[in-house]
């Protein structure tokens, strides 16, 4: 067996694919994909190369179709017995696709997989879908042609065995292989001779037989065409001698994750790829969360031992070694600390041509990581997301509120108010649009009034994560002061006033800018997104909800 995504480097072989979690309670995977990729006969190399490409497309089609699929990432066969993790994966799958190509039977592991798959079919109702890839079912059934040659070689190996017990065991195994080949050839399968539409047919058949819900069509990222083209061009413009890192930064909910996820789904040009999502939340909210993320990354880019590691530094070393050997594409979503970044990137550098996308609310984080302090400092590109323009904002709001690109008659004015309030923030536009779907104008107006008083909302919760992550009390105090009093005020004036109040502004304002909570306008004035400013003021309001005079700051004359 070989690694499916190692093919461009010349390695090849096969077996299974790991993806998303299963849609059932009893099985971890929907599909176990068994196929043979290695061809030792030079006359068939080009043919099998194309076969592997088709298998790659089949894998991507399964993932895109919301069908979880298991992948064994093993470069060569070692030993005679099927690996325990493969046995477990087959038993944990609802169905198997068996791609029977000319050299399938030359692999003892493939034959053992076949036997176990068919045993599961008899004992647990495991669904089996054979694909006859440029082979005749009768040759599989009767072990003729390349299947006959392979079985003859297995027989020679058996007869050459000196140990009587091992020879007997080998003979019994061969008998199971022969019966399994006959049985699978008698099943209804797909003949792919000269047909290019067979993958679509297979995916549809799996949906029908497994009752896997079809994934909704990916929503167009409204207003993100420029950024999608920018990142796509960056991915394609790859020097074979450098590793490129792209940092996508911006406030929470501005579209960093959506952009990275969209581009990741489109890119299939790397040996290995991995998307690690929601890193900050997982690390903060789960014991050993960072270890779990390291394990996920290791499983995506290399073959890990089934023994669980309990040391971040050990996992980091394993990741470094794997990244040095393969051209990879990584997306590290929502990085919030240097510890996370160092644990997932390491310090030794990557294989040339690798690409890494980091999404973060802290623009300075990437430049501060250990990797950038070494002599192998990679090329670094930054992309800062600032929100949507008014036309795009209105389109996004209406796509959720009206299921069209423009406001319904009578909703024009209130739609304009909401768009202006959100200031191009995609998450706010989406959340509000969904909550206002099929509501009357009066409800929209009431929603507008309520937004100004709502302290806890999905939008605020996302934005507040940036505030909570500020490393010092000084920076939190500075942020709240600016949110309450100094938005639109000259930076030098603000610093003079706040320095007198024993607030360190020299480094504090720079840190707030790096964390996308603040920006400086063309006239040196302090600028803050309206939703971020409201979030900061809400934090002050929480100090005393019903008695404003007990709060640390008052900015509204009605509350004085």
C-alpha positions as a Python dict, from the first residue, in 0.01 Angstrom:
ca = {
    (1, 'X'): (0, 0, 0),
    (2, 'X'): (107, 359, -55),
    (3, 'X'): (6, 709, 34),
    (4, 'X'): (-247, 853, -204),
    (5, 'X'): (-114, 1208, -175),
    (6, 'X'): (250, 1105, -211),
    (7, 'X'): (197, 1027, -579),
    (8, 'X'): (354, 1341, -731),
    (9, 'X'): (685, 1257, -562),
    (10, 'X'): (687, 908, -708),
    (11, 'X'): (567, 709, -410),
    (12, 'X'): (244, 526, -452),
    (13, 'X'): (12, 272, -294),
    (14, 'X'): (-319, 270, -131),
    (15, 'X'): (-581, 200, 107),
    (16, 'X'): (-809, 423, 297),
    (17, 'X'): (-902, 782, 382),
    (18, 'X'): (-973, 971, 700),
    (19, 'X'): (-1214, 1261, 701),
    (20, 'X'): (-1499, 1395, 910),
    (21, 'X'): (-1689, 1220, 1186),
    (22, 'X'): (-1950, 965, 1096),
    (23, 'X'): (-2316, 1045, 1074),
    (24, 'X'): (-2418, 746, 1283),
    (25, 'X'): (-2377, 662, 1649),
    (26, 'X'): (-2241, 308, 1588),
    (27, 'X'): (-1975, 381, 1328),
    (28, 'X'): (-1686, 621, 1316),
    (29, 'X'): (-1666, 626, 936),
    (30, 'X'): (-1911, 602, 650),
    (31, 'X'): (-1666, 456, 399),
    (32, 'X'): (-1348, 246, 401),
    (33, 'X'): (-1178, 287, 63),
    (34, 'X'): (-959, -6, -42),
    (35, 'X'): (-747, 15, -356),
    (36, 'X'): (-405, -86, -487),
    (37, 'X'): (-182, 188, -620),
    (38, 'X'): (163, 36, -651),
    (39, 'X'): (250, -117, -990),
    (40, 'X'): (596, -276, -1024),
    (41, 'X'): (555, -340, -1397),
    (42, 'X'): (691, -42, -1590),
    (43, 'X'): (450, -100, -1879),
    (44, 'X'): (160, -13, -1647),
    (45, 'X'): (306, 289, -1462),
    (46, 'X'): (129, 554, -1667),
    (47, 'X'): (-197, 364, -1655),
    (48, 'X'): (-184, 321, -1279),
    (49, 'X'): (-81, 682, -1236),
    (50, 'X'): (-412, 779, -1395),
    (51, 'X'): (-589, 524, -1178),
    (52, 'X'): (-453, 691, -866),
    (53, 'X'): (-556, 1033, -989),
    (54, 'X'): (-908, 900, -1031),
    (55, 'X'): (-893, 758, -680),
    (56, 'X'): (-785, 1099, -557),
    (57, 'X'): (-1087, 1258, -723),
    (58, 'X'): (-1306, 990, -571),
    (59, 'X'): (-1169, 1075, -226),
    (60, 'X'): (-1232, 1448, -273),
    (61, 'X'): (-1581, 1380, -408),
    (62, 'X'): (-1663, 1172, -101),
    (63, 'X'): (-1541, 1443, 138),
    (64, 'X'): (-1722, 1718, -52),
    (65, 'X'): (-2038, 1507, -40),
    (66, 'X'): (-2027, 1486, 342),
    (67, 'X'): (-1923, 1118, 344),
    (68, 'X'): (-1659, 1044, 608),
    (69, 'X'): (-1385, 823, 465),
    (70, 'X'): (-1086, 652, 626),
    (71, 'X'): (-730, 686, 489),
    (72, 'X'): (-438, 468, 589),
    (73, 'X'): (-120, 673, 551),
    (74, 'X'): (140, 398, 517),
    (75, 'X'): (410, 421, 253),
    (76, 'X'): (516, 55, 232),
    (77, 'X'): (388, -281, 346),
    (78, 'X'): (571, -429, 642),
    (79, 'X'): (492, -772, 778),
    (80, 'X'): (237, -1023, 656),
    (81, 'X'): (-60, -951, 878),
    (82, 'X'): (-310, -670, 836),
    (83, 'X'): (-241, -382, 1075),
    (84, 'X'): (-474, -363, 1377),
    (85, 'X'): (-568, -2, 1293),
    (86, 'X'): (-690, -116, 950),
    (87, 'X'): (-896, -394, 1104),
    (88, 'X'): (-1048, -145, 1347),
    (89, 'X'): (-1119, 103, 1067),
    (90, 'X'): (-1302, -158, 859),
    (91, 'X'): (-1510, -265, 1156),
    (92, 'X'): (-1584, 101, 1237),
    (93, 'X'): (-1711, 174, 885),
    (94, 'X'): (-2064, 140, 751),
    (95, 'X'): (-1953, 47, 401),
    (96, 'X'): (-1648, -21, 185),
    (97, 'X'): (-1556, 72, -170),
    (98, 'X'): (-1316, -180, -322),
    (99, 'X'): (-1132, -58, -633),
    (100, 'X'): (-1025, -379, -808),
    (101, 'X'): (-742, -285, -1045),
    (102, 'X'): (-493, -512, -1225),
    (103, 'X'): (-250, -528, -935),
    (104, 'X'): (-496, -539, -646),
    (105, 'X'): (-436, -908, -577),
    (106, 'X'): (-58, -864, -568),
    (107, 'X'): (-94, -700, -226),
    (108, 'X'): (-147, -937, 64),
    (109, 'X'): (-280, -647, 269),
    (110, 'X'): (-542, -566, 7),
    (111, 'X'): (-648, -930, 3),
    (112, 'X'): (-668, -939, 382),
    (113, 'X'): (-873, -619, 371),
    (114, 'X'): (-1105, -784, 120),
    (115, 'X'): (-1154, -1091, 339),
    (116, 'X'): (-1233, -884, 647),
    (117, 'X'): (-1466, -653, 452),
    (118, 'X'): (-1667, -948, 322),
    (119, 'X'): (-1678, -1101, 671),
    (120, 'X'): (-1827, -775, 798),
    (121, 'X'): (-2079, -791, 515),
    (122, 'X'): (-2201, -1128, 639),
    (123, 'X'): (-2197, -1056, 1012),
    (124, 'X'): (-2297, -690, 1044),
    (125, 'X'): (-2463, -585, 722),
    (126, 'X'): (-2156, -394, 602),
    (127, 'X'): (-2228, -252, 254),
    (128, 'X'): (-1974, -346, -14),
    (129, 'X'): (-1941, -156, -342),
    (130, 'X'): (-1687, -310, -585),
    (131, 'X'): (-1539, -105, -869),
    (132, 'X'): (-1384, -298, -1157),
    (133, 'X'): (-1119, -55, -1275),
    (134, 'X'): (-1009, -173, -1623),
    (135, 'X'): (-1042, -538, -1522),
    (136, 'X'): (-1299, -799, -1619),
    (137, 'X'): (-1516, -926, -1332),
    (138, 'X'): (-1470, -1279, -1470),
    (139, 'X'): (-1091, -1246, -1429),
    (140, 'X'): (-1145, -1155, -1063),
    (141, 'X'): (-1401, -1432, -1014),
    (142, 'X'): (-1186, -1707, -1172),
    (143, 'X'): (-848, -1559, -1075),
    (144, 'X'): (-736, -1519, -1434),
    (145, 'X'): (-508, -1270, -1610),
    (146, 'X'): (-325, -1044, -1361),
    (147, 'X'): (-531, -1187, -1073),
    (148, 'X'): (-422, -1539, -1172),
    (149, 'X'): (-59, -1427, -1193),
    (150, 'X'): (-76, -1269, -850),
    (151, 'X'): (-234, -1573, -688),
    (152, 'X'): (24, -1799, -855),
    (153, 'X'): (303, -1592, -698),
    (154, 'X'): (135, -1614, -358),
    (155, 'X'): (118, -1991, -405),
    (156, 'X'): (489, -2007, -488),
    (157, 'X'): (566, -1812, -172),
    (158, 'X'): (352, -2056, 26),
    (159, 'X'): (518, -2365, -122),
    (160, 'X'): (864, -2220, -57),
    (161, 'X'): (785, -2184, 313),
    (162, 'X'): (1000, -2432, 510),
    (163, 'X'): (806, -2411, 834),
    (164, 'X'): (520, -2661, 809),
    (165, 'X'): (290, -2466, 1042),
    (166, 'X'): (341, -2141, 855),
    (167, 'X'): (290, -2314, 523),
    (168, 'X'): (-39, -2457, 644),
    (169, 'X'): (-151, -2117, 772),
    (170, 'X'): (-54, -1962, 441),
    (171, 'X'): (-255, -2223, 252),
    (172, 'X'): (-562, -2149, 464),
    (173, 'X'): (-519, -1778, 403),
    (174, 'X'): (-491, -1833, 27),
    (175, 'X'): (-812, -2033, 34),
    (176, 'X'): (-987, -1737, 202),
    (177, 'X'): (-840, -1501, -59),
    (178, 'X'): (-966, -1714, -348),
    (179, 'X'): (-1314, -1735, -202),
    (180, 'X'): (-1319, -1361, -131),
    (181, 'X'): (-1222, -1274, -491),
    (182, 'X'): (-1495, -1501, -620),
    (183, 'X'): (-1751, -1354, -383),
    (184, 'X'): (-1670, -990, -456),
    (185, 'X'): (-1680, -1051, -831),
    (186, 'X'): (-2035, -1183, -794),
    (187, 'X'): (-2154, -864, -630),
    (188, 'X'): (-2314, -588, -829),
    (189, 'X'): (-2038, -341, -906),
    (190, 'X'): (-1932, -56, -1131),
    (191, 'X'): (-1743, -113, -1455),
    (192, 'X'): (-1544, 201, -1536),
    (193, 'X'): (-1415, 108, -1881),
    (194, 'X'): (-1413, 427, -2088),
    (195, 'X'): (-1650, 612, -1854),
    (196, 'X'): (-1565, 936, -1675),
    (197, 'X'): (-1893, 985, -1492),
    (198, 'X'): (-1853, 682, -1264),
    (199, 'X'): (-1739, 883, -958),
    (200, 'X'): (-2059, 1089, -955),
    (201, 'X'): (-2261, 768, -987),
    (202, 'X'): (-2073, 610, -695),
    (203, 'X'): (-2128, 910, -468),
    (204, 'X'): (-2499, 919, -551),
    (205, 'X'): (-2522, 543, -485),
    (206, 'X'): (-2355, 586, -145),
    (207, 'X'): (-2592, 868, -50),
    (208, 'X'): (-2885, 649, -143),
    (209, 'X'): (-2764, 339, 40),
    (210, 'X'): (-2622, 504, 352),
    (211, 'X'): (-2883, 781, 381),
    (212, 'X'): (-2603, 1034, 430),
    (213, 'X'): (-2752, 1385, 414),
    (214, 'X'): (-2631, 1583, 115),
    (215, 'X'): (-2418, 1877, 215),
    (216, 'X'): (-2575, 2205, 120),
    (217, 'X'): (-2421, 2384, -174),
    (218, 'X'): (-2140, 2603, -52),
    (219, 'X'): (-2264, 2954, -15),
    (220, 'X'): (-2088, 3212, -226),
    (221, 'X'): (-1876, 3434, -3),
    (222, 'X'): (-2037, 3766, -79),
    (223, 'X'): (-1789, 4050, -106),
    (224, 'X'): (-1488, 3821, -76),
    (225, 'X'): (-1398, 3773, -443),
    (226, 'X'): (-1092, 3996, -423),
    (227, 'X'): (-959, 3818, -116),
    (228, 'X'): (-1031, 3473, -262),
    (229, 'X'): (-840, 3565, -578),
    (230, 'X'): (-557, 3709, -368),
    (231, 'X'): (-515, 3393, -160),
    (232, 'X'): (-559, 3163, -460),
    (233, 'X'): (-289, 3352, -653),
    (234, 'X'): (-63, 3337, -347),
    (235, 'X'): (-108, 2959, -332),
    (236, 'X'): (-29, 2911, -700),
    (237, 'X'): (266, 3148, -699),
    (238, 'X'): (486, 2903, -512),
    (239, 'X'): (861, 2896, -534),
    (240, 'X'): (988, 2538, -497),
    (241, 'X'): (1262, 2660, -265),
    (242, 'X'): (1068, 2851, -2),
    (243, 'X'): (791, 2805, 249),
    (244, 'X'): (528, 3076, 241),
    (245, 'X'): (314, 3180, 536),
    (246, 'X'): (4, 3395, 494),
    (247, 'X'): (-145, 3560, 802),
    (248, 'X'): (-511, 3660, 768),
    (249, 'X'): (-604, 3897, 1049),
    (250, 'X'): (-904, 4102, 1152),
    (251, 'X'): (-1161, 4136, 1429),
    (252, 'X'): (-1376, 3840, 1524),
    (253, 'X'): (-1648, 3753, 1273),
    (254, 'X'): (-1491, 3954, 991),
    (255, 'X'): (-1458, 3647, 764),
    (256, 'X'): (-1110, 3508, 833),
    (257, 'X'): (-1224, 3151, 893),
    (258, 'X'): (-1474, 3150, 607),
    (259, 'X'): (-1208, 3271, 363),
    (260, 'X'): (-946, 3019, 478),
    (261, 'X'): (-1193, 2731, 475),
    (262, 'X'): (-1318, 2822, 127),
    (263, 'X'): (-967, 2831, -19),
    (264, 'X'): (-867, 2510, 162),
    (265, 'X'): (-1154, 2320, 4),
    (266, 'X'): (-1048, 2431, -343),
    (267, 'X'): (-680, 2344, -313),
    (268, 'X'): (-573, 1988, -406),
    (269, 'X'): (-217, 2041, -523),
    (270, 'X'): (-20, 1934, -215),
    (271, 'X'): (110, 1599, -92),
    (272, 'X'): (-66, 1649, 239),
    (273, 'X'): (-307, 1904, 378),
    (274, 'X'): (-461, 1978, 716),
    (275, 'X'): (-721, 2223, 843),
    (276, 'X'): (-708, 2281, 1218),
    (277, 'X'): (-1013, 2485, 1319),
    (278, 'X'): (-1106, 2692, 1623),
    (279, 'X'): (-767, 2652, 1790),
    (280, 'X'): (-811, 2923, 2053),
    (281, 'X'): (-1148, 2796, 2175),
    (282, 'X'): (-1031, 2434, 2192),
    (283, 'X'): (-712, 2521, 2380),
    (284, 'X'): (-894, 2745, 2628),
    (285, 'X'): (-1199, 2527, 2681),
    (286, 'X'): (-1064, 2175, 2690),
    (287, 'X'): (-806, 2001, 2908),
    (288, 'X'): (-520, 1884, 2685),
    (289, 'X'): (-685, 2069, 2396),
    (290, 'X'): (-348, 2157, 2240),
    (291, 'X'): (-243, 1791, 2253),
    (292, 'X'): (-563, 1695, 2071),
    (293, 'X'): (-490, 1950, 1798),
    (294, 'X'): (-132, 1824, 1763),
    (295, 'X'): (-262, 1470, 1730),
    (296, 'X'): (-508, 1579, 1461),
    (297, 'X'): (-231, 1753, 1268),
    (298, 'X'): (-3, 1450, 1296),
    (299, 'X'): (-276, 1220, 1170),
    (300, 'X'): (-340, 1448, 874),
    (301, 'X'): (20, 1480, 756),
    (302, 'X'): (190, 1160, 871),
    (303, 'X'): (140, 811, 998),
    (304, 'X'): (130, 825, 1376),
    (305, 'X'): (164, 545, 1623),
    (306, 'X'): (-159, 441, 1791),
    (307, 'X'): (11, 514, 2126),
    (308, 'X'): (-114, 847, 2263),
    (309, 'X'): (157, 1103, 2340),
    (310, 'X'): (109, 1319, 2649),
    (311, 'X'): (382, 1577, 2595),
    (312, 'X'): (342, 1886, 2375),
    (313, 'X'): (716, 1898, 2301),
    (314, 'X'): (722, 1535, 2184),
    (315, 'X'): (431, 1596, 1948),
    (316, 'X'): (599, 1916, 1825),
    (317, 'X'): (911, 1719, 1733),
    (318, 'X'): (703, 1462, 1544),
    (319, 'X'): (524, 1740, 1356),
    (320, 'X'): (856, 1905, 1266),
    (321, 'X'): (993, 1582, 1123),
    (322, 'X'): (681, 1523, 916),
    (323, 'X'): (668, 1878, 784),
    (324, 'X'): (1029, 1854, 671),
    (325, 'X'): (956, 1552, 450),
    (326, 'X'): (639, 1652, 266),
    (327, 'X'): (510, 1948, 68),
    (328, 'X'): (209, 2042, 278),
    (329, 'X'): (-75, 2292, 293),
    (330, 'X'): (-179, 2386, 646),
    (331, 'X'): (-453, 2611, 774),
    (332, 'X'): (-423, 2702, 1142),
    (333, 'X'): (-748, 2878, 1229),
    (334, 'X'): (-780, 3128, 1514),
    (335, 'X'): (-433, 3117, 1666),
    (336, 'X'): (-420, 3332, 1979),
    (337, 'X'): (-88, 3254, 2151),
    (338, 'X'): (276, 3188, 2064),
    (339, 'X'): (255, 2860, 2254),
    (340, 'X'): (-10, 2735, 2011),
    (341, 'X'): (185, 2853, 1708),
    (342, 'X'): (516, 2701, 1819),
    (343, 'X'): (349, 2371, 1908),
    (344, 'X'): (185, 2341, 1565),
    (345, 'X'): (460, 2485, 1343),
    (346, 'X'): (778, 2397, 1528),
    (347, 'X'): (1108, 2571, 1460),
    (348, 'X'): (1291, 2356, 1205),
    (349, 'X'): (1116, 2470, 890),
    (350, 'X'): (913, 2295, 623),
    (351, 'X'): (963, 2106, 301),
    (352, 'X'): (1017, 2351, 14),
    (353, 'X'): (699, 2466, -157),
    (354, 'X'): (480, 2422, 150),
    (355, 'X'): (210, 2679, 229),
    (356, 'X'): (65, 2781, 565),
    (357, 'X'): (-237, 3002, 630),
    (358, 'X'): (-280, 3140, 981),
    (359, 'X'): (-596, 3320, 1087),
    (360, 'X'): (-566, 3532, 1398),
    (361, 'X'): (-693, 3842, 1575),
    (362, 'X'): (-333, 3934, 1663),
    (363, 'X'): (-146, 4071, 1359),
    (364, 'X'): (195, 4059, 1529),
    (365, 'X'): (172, 3699, 1648),
    (366, 'X'): (321, 3528, 1343),
    (367, 'X'): (630, 3748, 1332),
    (368, 'X'): (693, 3667, 1700),
    (369, 'X'): (690, 3286, 1675),
    (370, 'X'): (1005, 3076, 1712),
    (371, 'X'): (1016, 2982, 1344),
    (372, 'X'): (1069, 3346, 1248),
    (373, 'X'): (1362, 3382, 1487),
    (374, 'X'): (1572, 3120, 1304),
    (375, 'X'): (1788, 3142, 993),
    (376, 'X'): (1514, 2966, 793),
    (377, 'X'): (1266, 3249, 829),
    (378, 'X'): (998, 3184, 565),
    (379, 'X'): (843, 3434, 329),
    (380, 'X'): (555, 3606, 508),
    (381, 'X'): (250, 3773, 356),
    (382, 'X'): (-22, 3956, 548),
    (383, 'X'): (-388, 4005, 460),
    (384, 'X'): (-597, 4228, 684),
    (385, 'X'): (-976, 4201, 650),
    (386, 'X'): (-1164, 4525, 715),
    (387, 'X'): (-1523, 4434, 632),
    (388, 'X'): (-1757, 4468, 336),
    (389, 'X'): (-1854, 4772, 135),
    (390, 'X'): (-2211, 4902, 163),
    (391, 'X'): (-2339, 4731, -154),
    (392, 'X'): (-2191, 4398, -50),
    (393, 'X'): (-2322, 4441, 305),
    (394, 'X'): (-2675, 4502, 179),
    (395, 'X'): (-2650, 4196, -47),
    (396, 'X'): (-2533, 3974, 240),
    (397, 'X'): (-2806, 4098, 474),
    (398, 'X'): (-3076, 4051, 211),
    (399, 'X'): (-2951, 3706, 112),
    (400, 'X'): (-3037, 3588, 463),
    (401, 'X'): (-3336, 3811, 541),
    (402, 'X'): (-3514, 3794, 203),
    (403, 'X'): (-3333, 3511, 16),
    (404, 'X'): (-3250, 3760, -258),
    (405, 'X'): (-2999, 4038, -323),
    (406, 'X'): (-3220, 4341, -256),
    (407, 'X'): (-3463, 4454, 18),
    (408, 'X'): (-3831, 4384, -27),
    (409, 'X'): (-4062, 4678, -90),
    (410, 'X'): (-4114, 4872, 230),
    (411, 'X'): (-3793, 4746, 392),
    (412, 'X'): (-3549, 4978, 214),
    (413, 'X'): (-3505, 5231, 496),
    (414, 'X'): (-3475, 4985, 783),
    (415, 'X'): (-3236, 4770, 577),
    (416, 'X'): (-3020, 5078, 521),
    (417, 'X'): (-3012, 5143, 897),
    (418, 'X'): (-2905, 4789, 976),
    (419, 'X'): (-2636, 4790, 709),
    (420, 'X'): (-2500, 5117, 845),
    (421, 'X'): (-2509, 4982, 1201),
    (422, 'X'): (-2312, 4667, 1110),
    (423, 'X'): (-2041, 4862, 924),
    (424, 'X'): (-1956, 4577, 690),
    (425, 'X'): (-1925, 4310, 961),
    (426, 'X'): (-2018, 3979, 788),
    (427, 'X'): (-2112, 3785, 1101),
    (428, 'X'): (-2338, 4064, 1226),
    (429, 'X'): (-2507, 4092, 887),
    (430, 'X'): (-2558, 3716, 868),
    (431, 'X'): (-2687, 3674, 1224),
    (432, 'X'): (-2924, 3969, 1197),
    (433, 'X'): (-3044, 3866, 851),
    (434, 'X'): (-3130, 3515, 968),
    (435, 'X'): (-3306, 3644, 1282),
    (436, 'X'): (-3517, 3889, 1077),
    (437, 'X'): (-3621, 3645, 806),
    (438, 'X'): (-3995, 3665, 737),
    (439, 'X'): (-4047, 3937, 1002),
    (440, 'X'): (-4248, 4257, 948),
    (441, 'X'): (-4099, 4606, 938),
    (442, 'X'): (-4207, 4687, 1294),
    (443, 'X'): (-4010, 4385, 1418),
    (444, 'X'): (-3704, 4512, 1231),
    (445, 'X'): (-3737, 4853, 1394),
    (446, 'X'): (-3769, 4695, 1738),
    (447, 'X'): (-3462, 4485, 1668),
    (448, 'X'): (-3264, 4800, 1591),
    (449, 'X'): (-3357, 4950, 1927),
    (450, 'X'): (-3277, 4630, 2112),
    (451, 'X'): (-2931, 4599, 1958),
    (452, 'X'): (-2815, 4911, 2139),
    (453, 'X'): (-2912, 4759, 2474),
    (454, 'X'): (-2823, 4394, 2421),
    (455, 'X'): (-2520, 4304, 2627),
    (456, 'X'): (-2500, 3933, 2547),
    (457, 'X'): (-2547, 3835, 2185),
    (458, 'X'): (-2371, 3601, 1938),
    (459, 'X'): (-2197, 3899, 1781),
    (460, 'X'): (-2082, 4044, 2111),
    (461, 'X'): (-1963, 3705, 2231),
    (462, 'X'): (-1739, 3669, 1926),
    (463, 'X'): (-1596, 4019, 1954),
    (464, 'X'): (-1545, 3989, 2330),
    (465, 'X'): (-1295, 3707, 2277),
    (466, 'X'): (-1045, 3967, 2152),
    (467, 'X'): (-1100, 4175, 2466),
    (468, 'X'): (-1070, 3872, 2694),
    (469, 'X'): (-741, 3775, 2529),
    (470, 'X'): (-573, 4108, 2609),
    (471, 'X'): (-273, 4010, 2819),
    (472, 'X'): (-278, 4282, 3086),
    (473, 'X'): (-517, 4485, 3298),
    (474, 'X'): (-357, 4801, 3157),
    (475, 'X'): (-457, 4711, 2801),
    (476, 'X'): (-812, 4622, 2902),
    (477, 'X'): (-844, 4952, 3087),
    (478, 'X'): (-700, 5140, 2790),
    (479, 'X'): (-939, 4969, 2549),
    (480, 'X'): (-1242, 5056, 2763),
    (481, 'X'): (-1129, 5418, 2803),
    (482, 'X'): (-1095, 5458, 2429),
    (483, 'X'): (-1425, 5280, 2357),
    (484, 'X'): (-1611, 5505, 2599),
    (485, 'X'): (-1446, 5843, 2535),
    (486, 'X'): (-1174, 5867, 2273),
    (487, 'X'): (-1296, 5723, 1943),
    (488, 'X'): (-1241, 5997, 1685),
    (489, 'X'): (-997, 6187, 1910),
    (490, 'X'): (-640, 6266, 1806),
    (491, 'X'): (-396, 5995, 1919),
    (492, 'X'): (-146, 6241, 2070),
    (493, 'X'): (-420, 6415, 2270),
    (494, 'X'): (-551, 6080, 2393),
    (495, 'X'): (-206, 5966, 2501),
    (496, 'X'): (-145, 6290, 2690),
    (497, 'X'): (-471, 6258, 2885),
    (498, 'X'): (-444, 5886, 2961),
    (499, 'X'): (-75, 5897, 3052),
    (500, 'X'): (-173, 6147, 3319),
    (501, 'X'): (-423, 5888, 3448),
    (502, 'X'): (-138, 5636, 3486),
    (503, 'X'): (-247, 5435, 3180),
    (504, 'X'): (45, 5315, 2967),
    (505, 'X'): (-50, 5422, 2615),
    (506, 'X'): (288, 5397, 2440),
    (507, 'X'): (277, 5020, 2399),
    (508, 'X'): (-91, 4973, 2480),
    (509, 'X'): (-227, 5146, 2169),
    (510, 'X'): (18, 4954, 1948),
    (511, 'X'): (-100, 4626, 2100),
    (512, 'X'): (-466, 4717, 2046),
    (513, 'X'): (-387, 4791, 1681),
    (514, 'X'): (-207, 4457, 1645),
    (515, 'X'): (-512, 4281, 1789),
    (516, 'X'): (-740, 4454, 1536),
    (517, 'X'): (-935, 4635, 1808),
    (518, 'X'): (-815, 4980, 1706),
    (519, 'X'): (-683, 5165, 1402),
    (520, 'X'): (-541, 5508, 1325),
    (521, 'X'): (-711, 5733, 1070),
    (522, 'X'): (-552, 5958, 815),
    (523, 'X'): (-568, 6256, 1052),
    (524, 'X'): (-408, 6063, 1339),
    (525, 'X'): (-748, 6004, 1500),
    (526, 'X'): (-835, 5683, 1684),
    (527, 'X'): (-1079, 5464, 1494),
    (528, 'X'): (-1277, 5166, 1619),
    (529, 'X'): (-1539, 4952, 1450),
    (530, 'X'): (-1880, 5049, 1590),
    (531, 'X'): (-1956, 4693, 1702),
    (532, 'X'): (-1619, 4670, 1877),
    (533, 'X'): (-1685, 5002, 2048),
    (534, 'X'): (-2027, 4883, 2164),
    (535, 'X'): (-1873, 4562, 2293),
    (536, 'X'): (-1625, 4765, 2500),
    (537, 'X'): (-1903, 4980, 2642),
    (538, 'X'): (-2113, 4672, 2718),
    (539, 'X'): (-1822, 4539, 2925),
    (540, 'X'): (-1841, 4855, 3137),
    (541, 'X'): (-2222, 4831, 3163),
    (542, 'X'): (-2189, 4480, 3305),
    (543, 'X'): (-2018, 4628, 3612),
    (544, 'X'): (-2363, 4745, 3728),
    (545, 'X'): (-2654, 4683, 3496),
    (546, 'X'): (-2922, 4870, 3692),
    (547, 'X'): (-2716, 5141, 3868),
    (548, 'X'): (-2509, 5329, 3611),
    (549, 'X'): (-2354, 5556, 3875),
    (550, 'X'): (-2171, 5253, 4019),
    (551, 'X'): (-1986, 5184, 3692),
    (552, 'X'): (-1625, 5283, 3640),
    (553, 'X'): (-1714, 5506, 3344),
    (554, 'X'): (-2016, 5709, 3229),
    (555, 'X'): (-2040, 5850, 2877),
    (556, 'X'): (-2415, 5904, 2833),
    (557, 'X'): (-2553, 6223, 2994),
    (558, 'X'): (-2889, 6050, 3056),
    (559, 'X'): (-2718, 5810, 3297),
    (560, 'X'): (-2528, 6078, 3492),
}
